[in-house]
Amino acid sequence: MEIQSATEKLLKLSPSVRVVSVCDLQGKLVFSARSKKVKILVSKNQSLASLKAAARDWKQRKKLLRTLGSCKYVVAEYDTVKRIVMPAGKNHILYVTTTAAFDHNKVIRKVRSFK
């Protein structure tokens, strides 16, 4: 599925979906979009650093593939937001932020429906 189309579908899922980004496994941003109603909470540099950390961590999880199987997703919940990281093909990850109260399983189900 085209990245931009998938991103738009995720943003339309709920007003609680804040930002949807795709990056490669080196943390290089490929595409990003946000809800127009979102108040930016972190700087661009902080956001890019978080993407790089998520990509680095995802590569580490791939090392456990033989013993644990493939990682399906990772959720980090903060006071104000949730961060959901999922694979987007073999060489990219999807990085979605939502409000803290949002049911992250809705994002996971939507992404799985893309396949």
N, CA, C and O atoms as CSV, one atom per row, in Angstrom:
chain,resi,resn,atom,element,x,y,z
A,1,MET,N,N,0.853,-1.186,0.000
A,1,MET,CA,C,0.000,0.000,0.000
A,1,MET,C,C,0.891,1.239,0.000
A,1,MET,O,O,1.927,1.264,0.663
A,2,GLU,N,N,0.501,2.222,-0.714
A,2,GLU,CA,C,1.258,3.461,-0.801
A,2,GLU,C,C,1.352,4.120,0.579
A,2,GLU,O,O,0.381,4.157,1.334
A,3,ILE,N,N,2.526,4.630,0.884
A,3,ILE,CA,C,2.786,5.212,2.207
A,3,ILE,C,C,1.832,6.356,2.522
A,3,ILE,O,O,1.249,6.395,3.606
A,4,GLN,N,N,1.670,7.276,1.598
A,4,GLN,CA,C,0.824,8.442,1.862
A,4,GLN,C,C,-0.628,8.032,2.092
A,4,GLN,O,O,-1.294,8.581,2.970
A,5,SER,N,N,-1.115,7.089,1.325
A,5,SER,CA,C,-2.488,6.611,1.464
A,5,SER,C,C,-2.689,5.946,2.829
A,5,SER,O,O,-3.686,6.191,3.508
A,6,ALA,N,N,-1.739,5.109,3.215
A,6,ALA,CA,C,-1.826,4.438,4.515
A,6,ALA,C,C,-1.796,5.450,5.650
A,6,ALA,O,O,-2.537,5.324,6.624
A,7,THR,N,N,-0.943,6.447,5.521
A,7,THR,CA,C,-0.839,7.494,6.540
A,7,THR,C,C,-2.156,8.246,6.689
A,7,THR,O,O,-2.613,8.491,7.805
A,8,GLU,N,N,-2.760,8.608,5.578
A,8,GLU,CA,C,-4.039,9.319,5.618
A,8,GLU,C,C,-5.134,8.474,6.260
A,8,GLU,O,O,-5.954,8.994,7.016
A,9,LYS,N,N,-5.153,7.182,5.968
A,9,LYS,CA,C,-6.156,6.292,6.571
A,9,LYS,C,C,-5.976,6.210,8.085
A,9,LYS,O,O,-6.955,6.170,8.829
A,10,LEU,N,N,-4.736,6.185,8.532
A,10,LEU,CA,C,-4.493,6.145,9.972
A,10,LEU,C,C,-4.892,7.457,10.642
A,10,LEU,O,O,-5.467,7.444,11.730
A,11,LEU,N,N,-4.598,8.577,10.009
A,11,LEU,CA,C,-4.980,9.870,10.584
A,11,LEU,C,C,-6.503,10.024,10.647
A,11,LEU,O,O,-7.023,10.667,11.559
A,12,LYS,N,N,-7.210,9.444,9.692
A,12,LYS,CA,C,-8.674,9.523,9.675
A,12,LYS,C,C,-9.324,8.552,10.651
A,12,LYS,O,O,-10.524,8.643,10.908
A,13,LEU,N,N,-8.552,7.633,11.191
A,13,LEU,CA,C,-9.067,6.639,12.118
A,13,LEU,C,C,-9.727,7.277,13.338
A,13,LEU,O,O,-10.763,6.811,13.813
A,14,SER,N,N,-9.115,8.343,13.835
A,14,SER,CA,C,-9.632,9.020,15.025
A,14,SER,C,C,-8.920,10.358,15.199
A,14,SER,O,O,-7.766,10.505,14.796
A,15,PRO,N,N,-9.604,11.334,15.797
A,15,PRO,CA,C,-8.916,12.589,16.138
A,15,PRO,C,C,-7.804,12.369,17.165
A,15,PRO,O,O,-6.953,13.236,17.362
A,16,SER,N,N,-7.817,11.215,17.810
A,16,SER,CA,C,-6.779,10.887,18.792
A,16,SER,C,C,-5.462,10.467,18.169
A,16,SER,O,O,-4.441,10.421,18.855
A,17,VAL,N,N,-5.468,10.156,16.863
A,17,VAL,CA,C,-4.215,9.840,16.174
A,17,VAL,C,C,-3.536,11.171,15.866
A,17,VAL,O,O,-4.093,12.015,15.164
A,18,ARG,N,N,-2.333,11.348,16.396
A,18,ARG,CA,C,-1.654,12.629,16.319
A,18,ARG,C,C,-0.712,12.739,15.119
A,18,ARG,O,O,-0.853,13.629,14.280
A,19,VAL,N,N,0.244,11.821,15.057
A,19,VAL,CA,C,1.275,11.877,14.020
A,19,VAL,C,C,1.522,10.460,13.502
A,19,VAL,O,O,1.522,9.500,14.272
A,20,VAL,N,N,1.731,10.342,12.191
A,20,VAL,CA,C,2.078,9.059,11.572
A,20,VAL,C,C,3.342,9.294,10.745
A,20,VAL,O,O,3.375,10.159,9.870
A,21,SER,N,N,4.378,8.509,11.037
A,21,SER,CA,C,5.649,8.640,10.321
A,21,SER,C,C,6.130,7.275,9.863
A,21,SER,O,O,5.820,6.250,10.470
A,22,VAL,N,N,6.890,7.283,8.786
A,22,VAL,CA,C,7.549,6.079,8.291
A,22,VAL,C,C,9.026,6.412,8.176
A,22,VAL,O,O,9.397,7.457,7.641
A,23,CYS,N,N,9.870,5.513,8.684
A,23,CYS,CA,C,11.309,5.716,8.551
A,23,CYS,C,C,11.961,4.398,8.168
A,23,CYS,O,O,11.371,3.329,8.324
A,24,ASP,N,N,13.192,4.490,7.662
A,24,ASP,CA,C,13.929,3.270,7.344
A,24,ASP,C,C,14.595,2.758,8.620
A,24,ASP,O,O,14.447,3.357,9.685
A,25,LEU,N,N,15.318,1.663,8.512
A,25,LEU,CA,C,15.912,1.058,9.705
A,25,LEU,C,C,17.161,1.785,10.214
A,25,LEU,O,O,17.776,1.365,11.194
A,26,GLN,N,N,17.524,2.865,9.546
A,26,GLN,CA,C,18.586,3.737,10.058
A,26,GLN,C,C,17.979,4.958,10.740
A,26,GLN,O,O,18.698,5.809,11.263
A,27,GLY,N,N,16.660,5.038,10.731
A,27,GLY,CA,C,15.977,6.158,11.370
A,27,GLY,C,C,15.780,7.349,10.462
A,27,GLY,O,O,15.377,8.417,10.923
A,28,LYS,N,N,16.059,7.186,9.170
A,28,LYS,CA,C,15.869,8.280,8.217
A,28,LYS,C,C,14.390,8.408,7.881
A,28,LYS,O,O,13.754,7.446,7.451
A,29,LEU,N,N,13.855,9.595,8.079
A,29,LEU,CA,C,12.438,9.857,7.827
A,29,LEU,C,C,12.132,9.724,6.340
A,29,LEU,O,O,12.797,10.333,5.503
A,30,VAL,N,N,11.117,8.919,6.021
A,30,VAL,CA,C,10.668,8.729,4.646
A,30,VAL,C,C,9.426,9.575,4.385
A,30,VAL,O,O,9.304,10.214,3.340
A,31,PHE,N,N,8.510,9.570,5.347
A,31,PHE,CA,C,7.267,10.326,5.199
A,31,PHE,C,C,6.674,10.562,6.575
A,31,PHE,O,O,6.801,9.724,7.468
A,32,SER,N,N,6.025,11.707,6.743
A,32,SER,CA,C,5.367,12.005,8.008
A,32,SER,C,C,4.203,12.951,7.768
A,32,SER,O,O,4.271,13.844,6.924
A,33,ALA,N,N,3.140,12.741,8.522
A,33,ALA,CA,C,1.980,13.633,8.466
A,33,ALA,C,C,1.379,13.697,9.865
A,33,ALA,O,O,1.524,12.776,10.667
A,34,ARG,N,N,0.711,14.792,10.130
A,34,ARG,CA,C,0.083,14.942,11.445
A,34,ARG,C,C,-1.318,15.496,11.296
A,34,ARG,O,O,-1.674,16.104,10.287
A,35,SER,N,N,-2.095,15.264,12.334
A,35,SER,CA,C,-3.429,15.824,12.380
A,35,SER,C,C,-3.304,17.337,12.478
A,35,SER,O,O,-2.422,17.849,13.168
A,36,LYS,N,N,-4.174,18.041,11.796
A,36,LYS,CA,C,-4.123,19.508,11.823
A,36,LYS,C,C,-4.440,20.074,13.199
A,36,LYS,O,O,-4.095,21.219,13.492
A,37,LYS,N,N,-5.092,19.287,14.044
A,37,LYS,CA,C,-5.499,19.752,15.368
A,37,LYS,C,C,-4.451,19.506,16.448
A,37,LYS,O,O,-4.655,19.846,17.613
A,38,VAL,N,N,-3.341,18.919,16.054
A,38,VAL,CA,C,-2.316,18.526,17.021
A,38,VAL,C,C,-1.451,19.704,17.438
A,38,VAL,O,O,-0.979,20.483,16.610
A,39,LYS,N,N,-1.258,19.810,18.735
A,39,LYS,CA,C,-0.285,20.756,19.270
A,39,LYS,C,C,1.038,19.998,19.366
A,39,LYS,O,O,1.115,18.954,20.014
A,40,ILE,N,N,2.066,20.522,18.727
A,40,ILE,CA,C,3.374,19.870,18.724
A,40,ILE,C,C,3.956,19.910,20.137
A,40,ILE,O,O,4.023,20.969,20.762
A,41,LEU,N,N,4.376,18.744,20.631
A,41,LEU,CA,C,4.898,18.637,21.994
A,41,LEU,C,C,6.419,18.550,22.048
A,41,LEU,O,O,7.026,18.898,23.061
A,42,VAL,N,N,7.036,18.086,20.960
A,42,VAL,CA,C,8.494,17.935,20.941
A,42,VAL,C,C,9.064,18.687,19.739
A,42,VAL,O,O,8.370,18.928,18.751
A,43,SER,N,N,10.314,19.043,19.843
A,43,SER,CA,C,10.969,19.745,18.738
A,43,SER,C,C,11.216,18.780,17.573
A,43,SER,O,O,11.127,17.563,17.730
A,44,LYS,N,N,11.523,19.338,16.422
A,44,LYS,CA,C,11.833,18.507,15.261
A,44,LYS,C,C,13.048,17.626,15.548
A,44,LYS,O,O,13.068,16.454,15.172
A,45,ASN,N,N,14.050,18.181,16.205
A,45,ASN,CA,C,15.245,17.403,16.546
A,45,ASN,C,C,14.915,16.266,17.505
A,45,ASN,O,O,15.432,15.159,17.355
A,46,GLN,N,N,14.062,16.529,18.485
A,46,GLN,CA,C,13.655,15.475,19.412
A,46,GLN,C,C,12.877,14.381,18.685
A,46,GLN,O,O,13.056,13.194,18.955
A,47,SER,N,N,12.029,14.789,17.780
A,47,SER,CA,C,11.242,13.835,17.002
A,47,SER,C,C,12.143,12.947,16.145
A,47,SER,O,O,11.967,11.729,16.117
A,48,LEU,N,N,13.097,13.544,15.455
A,48,LEU,CA,C,14.027,12.780,14.625
A,48,LEU,C,C,14.887,11.842,15.472
A,48,LEU,O,O,15.176,10.720,15.058
A,49,ALA,N,N,15.294,12.301,16.653
A,49,ALA,CA,C,16.082,11.453,17.550
A,49,ALA,C,C,15.254,10.262,18.034
A,49,ALA,O,O,15.775,9.157,18.181
A,50,SER,N,N,13.977,10.490,18.278
A,50,SER,CA,C,13.091,9.405,18.703
A,50,SER,C,C,12.913,8.380,17.586
A,50,SER,O,O,12.880,7.178,17.847
A,51,LEU,N,N,12.800,8.849,16.344
A,51,LEU,CA,C,12.709,7.937,15.196
A,51,LEU,C,C,13.977,7.091,15.075
A,51,LEU,O,O,13.903,5.886,14.836
A,52,LYS,N,N,15.119,7.716,15.238
A,52,LYS,CA,C,16.386,6.970,15.155
A,52,LYS,C,C,16.475,5.920,16.253
A,52,LYS,O,O,16.927,4.800,16.015
A,53,ALA,N,N,16.042,6.286,17.458
A,53,ALA,CA,C,16.063,5.333,18.569
A,53,ALA,C,C,15.104,4.171,18.306
A,53,ALA,O,O,15.434,3.019,18.585
A,54,ALA,N,N,13.923,4.469,17.771
A,54,ALA,CA,C,12.951,3.421,17.459
A,54,ALA,C,C,13.506,2.475,16.396
A,54,ALA,O,O,13.328,1.261,16.493
A,55,ALA,N,N,14.174,3.023,15.385
A,55,ALA,CA,C,14.765,2.197,14.331
A,55,ALA,C,C,15.888,1.324,14.890
A,55,ALA,O,O,15.991,0.141,14.565
A,56,ARG,N,N,16.721,1.920,15.728
A,56,ARG,CA,C,17.819,1.160,16.342
A,56,ARG,C,C,17.268,0.020,17.195
A,56,ARG,O,O,17.765,-1.105,17.133
A,57,ASP,N,N,16.240,0.313,17.990
A,57,ASP,CA,C,15.625,-0.706,18.842
A,57,ASP,C,C,14.966,-1.798,18.005
A,57,ASP,O,O,15.012,-2.975,18.363
A,58,TRP,N,N,14.347,-1.401,16.881
A,58,TRP,CA,C,13.693,-2.390,16.017
A,58,TRP,C,C,14.722,-3.364,15.449
A,58,TRP,O,O,14.472,-4.567,15.371
A,59,LYS,N,N,15.874,-2.838,15.055
A,59,LYS,CA,C,16.934,-3.717,14.537
A,59,LYS,C,C,17.398,-4.686,15.622
A,59,LYS,O,O,17.697,-5.843,15.328
A,60,GLN,N,N,17.460,-4.229,16.864
A,60,GLN,CA,C,17.835,-5.111,17.972
A,60,GLN,C,C,16.806,-6.226,18.146
A,60,GLN,O,O,17.170,-7.372,18.410
A,61,ARG,N,N,15.530,-5.893,18.001
A,61,ARG,CA,C,14.482,-6.905,18.149
A,61,ARG,C,C,14.574,-7.972,17.059
A,61,ARG,O,O,14.222,-9.129,17.287
A,62,LYS,N,N,15.043,-7.584,15.884
A,62,LYS,CA,C,15.194,-8.542,14.785
A,62,LYS,C,C,16.190,-9.636,15.149
A,62,LYS,O,O,16.115,-10.739,14.608
A,63,LYS,N,N,17.120,-9.352,16.054
A,63,LYS,CA,C,18.110,-10.339,16.476
A,63,LYS,C,C,17.473,-11.462,17.289
A,63,LYS,O,O,18.061,-12.532,17.440
A,64,LEU,N,N,16.280,-11.222,17.810
A,64,LEU,CA,C,15.573,-12.233,18.603
A,64,LEU,C,C,14.618,-13.070,17.751
A,64,LEU,O,O,13.894,-13.917,18.276
A,65,LEU,N,N,14.616,-12.838,16.467
A,65,LEU,CA,C,13.690,-13.493,15.547
A,65,LEU,C,C,13.713,-15.017,15.666
A,65,LEU,O,O,12.657,-15.646,15.724
A,66,ARG,N,N,14.878,-15.603,15.703
A,66,ARG,CA,C,14.984,-17.069,15.746
A,66,ARG,C,C,14.461,-17.668,17.045
A,66,ARG,O,O,13.892,-18.760,17.042
A,67,THR,N,N,14.649,-16.962,18.148
A,67,THR,CA,C,14.222,-17.529,19.424
A,67,THR,C,C,12.806,-17.136,19.823
A,67,THR,O,O,12.089,-17.945,20.412
A,68,LEU,N,N,12.391,-15.918,19.515
A,68,LEU,CA,C,11.078,-15.446,19.955
A,68,LEU,C,C,10.060,-15.272,18.833
A,68,LEU,O,O,8.861,-15.151,19.088
A,69,GLY,N,N,10.533,-15.260,17.612
A,69,GLY,CA,C,9.655,-14.954,16.487
A,69,GLY,C,C,9.725,-13.464,16.198
A,69,GLY,O,O,10.431,-12.720,16.878
A,70,SER,N,N,8.994,-13.043,15.194
A,70,SER,CA,C,9.070,-11.632,14.802
A,70,SER,C,C,8.263,-10.745,15.751
A,70,SER,O,O,7.208,-11.135,16.252
A,71,CYS,N,N,8.782,-9.563,15.976
A,71,CYS,CA,C,8.091,-8.582,16.813
A,71,CYS,C,C,6.933,-8.000,16.009
A,71,CYS,O,O,7.116,-7.586,14.864
A,72,LYS,N,N,5.758,-7.966,16.597
A,72,LYS,CA,C,4.561,-7.483,15.905
A,72,LYS,C,C,4.385,-5.978,16.069
A,72,LYS,O,O,4.017,-5.289,15.118
A,73,TYR,N,N,4.643,-5.467,17.260
A,73,TYR,CA,C,4.543,-4.044,17.536
A,73,TYR,C,C,5.102,-3.755,18.922
A,73,TYR,O,O,5.303,-4.661,19.732
A,74,VAL,N,N,5.347,-2.481,19.175
A,74,VAL,CA,C,5.810,-2.016,20.480
A,74,VAL,C,C,4.995,-0.780,20.831
A,74,VAL,O,O,4.782,0.088,19.985
A,75,VAL,N,N,4.540,-0.700,22.080
A,75,VAL,CA,C,3.781,0.463,22.545
A,75,VAL,C,C,4.510,1.065,23.741
A,75,VAL,O,O,4.868,0.364,24.686
A,76,ALA,N,N,4.719,2.366,23.681
A,76,ALA,CA,C,5.247,3.107,24.827
A,76,ALA,C,C,4.167,4.114,25.221
A,76,ALA,O,O,3.692,4.885,24.387
A,77,GLU,N,N,3.792,4.097,26.483
A,77,GLU,CA,C,2.763,5.027,26.949
A,77,GLU,C,C,3.393,6.039,27.895
A,77,GLU,O,O,4.027,5.682,28.887
A,78,TYR,N,N,3.202,7.296,27.563
A,78,TYR,CA,C,3.673,8.411,28.382
A,78,TYR,C,C,2.459,9.064,29.029
A,78,TYR,O,O,1.333,8.620,28.802
A,79,ASP,N,N,2.657,10.093,29.817
A,79,ASP,CA,C,1.531,10.790,30.442
A,79,ASP,C,C,0.595,11.401,29.409
A,79,ASP,O,O,-0.622,11.399,29.594
A,80,THR,N,N,1.154,11.925,28.323
A,80,THR,CA,C,0.339,12.664,27.351
A,80,THR,C,C,0.106,11.950,26.028
A,80,THR,O,O,-0.862,12.256,25.332
A,81,VAL,N,N,0.970,11.003,25.664
A,81,VAL,CA,C,0.838,10.328,24.365
A,81,VAL,C,C,1.195,8.851,24.475
A,81,VAL,O,O,1.813,8.406,25.442
A,82,LYS,N,N,0.784,8.105,23.445
A,82,LYS,CA,C,1.259,6.741,23.232
A,82,LYS,C,C,2.036,6.742,21.932
A,82,LYS,O,O,1.713,7.476,20.999
A,83,ARG,N,N,3.064,5.911,21.883
A,83,ARG,CA,C,3.852,5.733,20.671
A,83,ARG,C,C,3.764,4.270,20.275
A,83,ARG,O,O,4.109,3.387,21.060
A,84,ILE,N,N,3.304,4.014,19.059
A,84,ILE,CA,C,3.169,2.655,18.546
A,84,ILE,C,C,4.155,2.499,17.400
A,84,ILE,O,O,4.154,3.297,16.463
A,85,VAL,N,N,4.994,1.474,17.472
A,85,VAL,CA,C,5.971,1.202,16.424
A,85,VAL,C,C,5.676,-0.188,15.874
A,85,VAL,O,O,5.557,-1.158,16.622
A,86,MET,N,N,5.559,-0.262,14.540
A,86,MET,CA,C,5.243,-1.520,13.864
A,86,MET,C,C,6.089,-1.626,12.600
A,86,MET,O,O,6.559,-0.615,12.077
A,87,PRO,N,N,6.284,-2.853,12.109
A,87,PRO,CA,C,7.001,-2.974,10.844
A,87,PRO,C,C,6.168,-2.430,9.690
A,87,PRO,O,O,4.941,-2.527,9.694
A,88,ALA,N,N,6.840,-1.867,8.723
A,88,ALA,CA,C,6.207,-1.412,7.479
A,88,ALA,C,C,7.044,-2.020,6.353
A,88,ALA,O,O,7.893,-1.349,5.766
A,89,GLY,N,N,6.797,-3.280,6.064
A,89,GLY,CA,C,7.640,-4.010,5.134
A,89,GLY,C,C,8.882,-4.506,5.847
A,89,GLY,O,O,8.936,-4.522,7.077
A,90,LYS,N,N,9.878,-4.909,5.079
A,90,LYS,CA,C,11.101,-5.482,5.668
A,90,LYS,C,C,12.112,-4.433,6.100
A,90,LYS,O,O,12.925,-4.687,6.989
A,91,ASN,N,N,12.073,-3.255,5.483
A,91,ASN,CA,C,13.131,-2.275,5.712
A,91,ASN,C,C,12.658,-0.940,6.279
A,91,ASN,O,O,13.409,0.035,6.286
A,92,HIS,N,N,11.412,-0.895,6.753
A,92,HIS,CA,C,10.875,0.351,7.294
A,92,HIS,C,C,10.033,0.069,8.533
A,92,HIS,O,O,9.556,-1.046,8.746
A,93,ILE,N,N,9.865,1.098,9.333
A,93,ILE,CA,C,8.949,1.001,10.470
A,93,ILE,C,C,7.931,2.134,10.402
A,93,ILE,O,O,8.187,3.214,9.869
A,94,LEU,N,N,6.790,1.840,10.954
A,94,LEU,CA,C,5.699,2.799,11.071
A,94,LEU,C,C,5.721,3.291,12.512
A,94,LEU,O,O,5.807,2.495,13.447
A,95,TYR,N,N,5.642,4.584,12.680
A,95,TYR,CA,C,5.756,5.217,13.997
A,95,TYR,C,C,4.526,6.106,14.151
A,95,TYR,O,O,4.391,7.118,13.463
A,96,VAL,N,N,3.642,5.725,15.047
A,96,VAL,CA,C,2.363,6.425,15.208
A,96,VAL,C,C,2.258,6.935,16.638
A,96,VAL,O,O,2.523,6.197,17.587
A,97,THR,N,N,1.874,8.193,16.790
A,97,THR,CA,C,1.597,8.702,18.131
A,97,THR,C,C,0.111,9.025,18.228
A,97,THR,O,O,-0.511,9.502,17.280
A,98,THR,N,N,-0.432,8.748,19.409
A,98,THR,CA,C,-1.848,8.996,19.694
A,98,THR,C,C,-1.953,9.662,21.059
A,98,THR,O,O,-0.958,9.798,21.771
A,99,THR,N,N,-3.153,10.072,21.416
A,99,THR,CA,C,-3.364,10.535,22.781
A,99,THR,C,C,-3.168,9.344,23.712
A,99,THR,O,O,-3.299,8.195,23.290
A,100,ALA,N,N,-2.857,9.612,24.964
A,100,ALA,CA,C,-2.591,8.538,25.916
A,100,ALA,C,C,-3.813,7.657,26.164
A,100,ALA,O,O,-3.675,6.460,26.416
A,101,ALA,N,N,-4.992,8.236,26.093
A,101,ALA,CA,C,-6.212,7.482,26.395
A,101,ALA,C,C,-6.706,6.628,25.224
A,101,ALA,O,O,-7.583,5.783,25.405
A,102,PHE,N,N,-6.159,6.838,24.039
A,102,PHE,CA,C,-6.645,6.135,22.845
A,102,PHE,C,C,-6.295,4.652,22.896
A,102,PHE,O,O,-5.213,4.278,23.348
A,103,ASP,N,N,-7.212,3.815,22.433
A,103,ASP,CA,C,-6.989,2.371,22.368
A,103,ASP,C,C,-6.038,2.067,21.205
A,103,ASP,O,O,-6.444,2.092,20.043
A,104,HIS,N,N,-4.796,1.784,21.519
A,104,HIS,CA,C,-3.783,1.548,20.489
A,104,HIS,C,C,-4.089,0.327,19.617
A,104,HIS,O,O,-3.562,0.210,18.511
A,105,ASN,N,N,-4.929,-0.572,20.101
A,105,ASN,CA,C,-5.295,-1.742,19.298
A,105,ASN,C,C,-6.037,-1.351,18.028
A,105,ASN,O,O,-6.018,-2.099,17.050
A,106,LYS,N,N,-6.682,-0.209,18.026
A,106,LYS,CA,C,-7.360,0.266,16.813
A,106,LYS,C,C,-6.345,0.565,15.714
A,106,LYS,O,O,-6.594,0.273,14.544
A,107,VAL,N,N,-5.211,1.140,16.079
A,107,VAL,CA,C,-4.146,1.413,15.114
A,107,VAL,C,C,-3.566,0.094,14.613
A,107,VAL,O,O,-3.353,-0.078,13.413
A,108,ILE,N,N,-3.317,-0.821,15.517
A,108,ILE,CA,C,-2.727,-2.103,15.156
A,108,ILE,C,C,-3.651,-2.863,14.191
A,108,ILE,O,O,-3.191,-3.391,13.179
A,109,ARG,N,N,-4.933,-2.917,14.502
A,109,ARG,CA,C,-5.889,-3.600,13.615
A,109,ARG,C,C,-5.945,-2.940,12.239
A,109,ARG,O,O,-6.011,-3.626,11.218
A,110,LYS,N,N,-5.919,-1.610,12.215
A,110,LYS,CA,C,-5.986,-0.886,10.933
A,110,LYS,C,C,-4.752,-1.182,10.090
A,110,LYS,O,O,-4.870,-1.440,8.892
A,111,VAL,N,N,-3.590,-1.148,10.691
A,111,VAL,CA,C,-2.363,-1.415,9.950
A,111,VAL,C,C,-2.365,-2.853,9.423
A,111,VAL,O,O,-1.975,-3.093,8.280
A,112,ARG,N,N,-2.793,-3.784,10.229
A,112,ARG,CA,C,-2.854,-5.174,9.775
A,112,ARG,C,C,-3.835,-5.363,8.629
A,112,ARG,O,O,-3.668,-6.276,7.820
A,113,SER,N,N,-4.856,-4.515,8.546
A,113,SER,CA,C,-5.820,-4.622,7.447
A,113,SER,C,C,-5.220,-4.161,6.121
A,113,SER,O,O,-5.777,-4.457,5.064
A,114,PHE,N,N,-4.104,-3.446,6.153
A,114,PHE,CA,C,-3.460,-2.957,4.939
A,114,PHE,C,C,-2.810,-4.083,4.146
A,114,PHE,O,O,-2.631,-3.970,2.933
A,115,LYS,N,N,-2.462,-5.152,4.817
A,115,LYS,CA,C,-1.685,-6.250,4.175
A,115,LYS,C,C,-2.538,-7.110,3.297
A,115,LYS,O,O,-2.042,-8.062,2.695
